[in-house]
């Protein structure tokens, strides 16, 4: 008789990495509104919901702001990206201050993975000023061995630098034994380029688009993800 194949699940891996915006934090709608309003009021640039979804979602704050500024009047461009990044951070904090966009089910998944002994990290194109306070308020910061933000990398997603950096800090030497949750096409590209197992969270892109780029898709983060067959 042959030996039964072992199902590959999250808890049989060495580590799990999470994107932040739109993945750990259910805030992609918040970010979309933030950038559309900022582009209009501060930069005299019109960004539609479709443009945000297809051209900007999943990229770093710095890259998104650079693209918006490229369309702005010269006097606005002269301010530079670094002028706007603190405005983005402050606006984001104000929008999420009343209720955490990190849902209880998401917190339960992170706690379960940590309890199972997996090494955990966050890899995001957002700024540290957005991510760290949100993780602290959700009681999750101490569960992550590393948080890689926009300030920590030279190249944003879909470049795999952030994921590879997180794996190096955590001592995860085998990318094939690491899963990464992502919601955007640039993020999925980065996970694939890093050689890790990509798990896509619905919400940022239409499901039809996601099916063209992701093998494993979940409707949301929660303890039920522990039973996913990753093989």
N, C-alpha and C positions, 0 to 999 in steps of 0.2 A: 504493500500500500504506500502511496506517496504521502509526503508530509504536507499538511494543509498550509496554505499560504497565510502569512500573518498580515492582518490589515494594518496599513500605515495610518496612524492617527496623530493628532497634535502632541499628545503626551508621550508618544514613542520617539519624538524628535529630540534634538539637543537644545533648540532655541526657537523663539517666535519673535518676530519684529512687527511693529505696527506703524503705519502711517498715522498722522494725527488728524488733520482737517478732513472731514467726510468719512473717516474710518473710526478711530477711537472716539472722536468728537463728531457728533451728528450736527455739523455746522456749515455744510457746504452752501446751504441757502443763505445763511448769515453772511458768509464771505462774498457770495455773489452780489447780494444787496449792497454790502459795504463798498465793493469796488465799483459797481455801477454808479452809486451815489457820489463817491469820491471823484471818479473820472469826470462826472458832469459838473460838480460844484467847484472843484479845485483846479481842474485841468481843461475845462471846456471841451471835453471829449465824450462822445456818445458811445457807450458799450451796451449792446443788447444782451438779453439772457442767452440767446443762441451763440453769440460771439464768445461770451464768457465760457459757456459749456464746451465749445469745440476748440477754442484757441487758448484759453487761459487756465481752466481748471486743472489742478494737479501740478502746476508749476510753482516755483518759489515766489514768495512775495516780491523779492527783488526783480525777478524776471517779469512778473506781471506788471509791476510798476514801470519798468523800463519800456515795455511795449505800449503802455498807455501814454507815457511821456513822449514817445516817438511821434504821436499824433497830435500833441498839444502845441499851442503857440510857443514861439521862441522864448518869451519871457518866463513861461512856466517851465519849459525844458531847462532853463538856466538854473533853476532851483536844485535839480539833480535828484536822483532816486533817494539818496540818504536823507533828504529833507522830509520825504513823505513816509518813510518806514515807521518813525515814531508815531505819526498820525494814525497809521493803520493799526499799530499795536494798541493805542489808546482807544480807538473806536471799537476794536474787537472786544477789548476788556469791558467796555461800557455795555456792549450788546449782550454779553453772556453773564453779566454780573448777577442778574436776578435769578437765573436758573442754569445750572450746569448742563451743557449739551452732551456730557458723557453720561449715557443712560445706565441705570442700575444693572441691566443685563450685561452690558459691556464690562462694568466693574466686576461682576461675578465671574466672567470669563477670565479676566486678567488675574483675579485672586486664585482661581482654580489652577491656572497654568503655573503660577508662582508656587502654589502649594505642592504641585507635582514635581517641582524641582527644575523646571525649565529656566533657561536664561532668557530674559526679556529685554527688549529695547524699543525705542521710538525713533523713527527716521522721518523727518518732515522738512518741507520747504518753508515752513512758517518760522517766524522769529522766536527766539527764546523767551522774550517778554510776553508772548501769547501763550506758549505751551506750558512753561513751568508753573505759573499760577493756576492754570486750569487743572493740571495733574495734581497739584497740591490740594486744591479744593475738593477734588474727587477722591482723595485719599489713596492715590495710585503712585505718586512719584517715587516712593521708597521701594516699590516693587520692580522698578526698571533699573537695570544695571548701567544703561547708557541712554542718553537722549541726544540725538544728532539733529541739529537745527540748521537753518540756512547759513548762520554765521560760521558753521564748522566745516563747510565744504566749499571747494572752488567751482564745482559743477553740479547743478541741480538735476533732478529727474528729467528725462529718462536715463541720464548717466547713473551708473550703479555705485558711484563713490560713497554716497551716504550709507547704503546697506553694507558695503564691504567694510567701511570704517566701523560701523556698529558691531559687525561680526568680529572684527579684529579686537576691539576693546573687550568684548565678552568672551573671547577665546573660542569662538565657533569656527573651527578649522575646516569643516566640511559643509559647504553651502547646500548640498543636496539634503542635509539633515536639518535645514532651517526653513521655516515657513514665514511668509510675510503677507500681512493683510494690507490691501490697497483698494482704493475706490476709483482711481483715475487711470487713463491710458498712459500718461507719462510714468506714473508710479508702477504700473504693471510692466512696462518696458524696462524699468530699472531693476525690478525683482528678477525678471527673466535674464537680463544681462549679468546679474550677480550669480546666476546659477541656482537660485533658491526656488522653493515651491510657492507659487503665487496663488493667493486666495482673494478673490475680488468681492467687495461689498457693494451691493446695489445702491443706487441713489443718485450718483453724479452724472452718469451717462445712461442713455436708453438701454434696456436689457438686450435689444437686438445688436447694439454696438458691442456690448460687453462680451456677448457670445462669440464674437469674431476674434477676441483677444484673450479670453480667459477660459481655462478648462474647468476651474472650480469657482462657482459663484454662490454667495450666500445672501439672503435678503437683509440680514443684520447681524451684528455681533451679539453673542450670548453663549450660555453654557452648552447649548445644543451643538455648537461648533466643535466641541470635544469629540463628537461622534463622527465627524467628517471622515470619509475614506479618501485619503490623499494619494493613493496608489494609482 
